[in-house]
Amino acid sequence: MPNPMPGVSPAFQAFLTEAPQHAQAWMTAVRDLSAADALDKKTEALAYLAVLAALRLESGVPFHVGLARQAGATRAEVVSALLVGLPAAGLGVTQTLPAALAAYDAS
């Protein structure tokens, strides 16, 4: 079955479908937090990728790589964002590289 929302993980799609009220509350909070952010969209997207990498949340990487690219991030900037946490978070951040590079190259 094709992915109805490319880049969005099956888990998040299930959340949107099976718990729409929770998902709506979540998305409202996300929009409000983004509106309060002082960062430009590209910096925000790259910082978010750094957090995903540090937490090893690979499932969100393809979607957020797409947002970073739409905001003007280069492939090298995406890689740098993913690896910025190396000193603090360790080599685990490299686990997100394959998904990120595939998503960047596919978009």
Helices and strands as residue ranges (DSSP letters): H 10-18, H 20-36, H 41-55, G 58-60, H 61-70, H 75-83, H 86-89, G 91-96, H 97-106
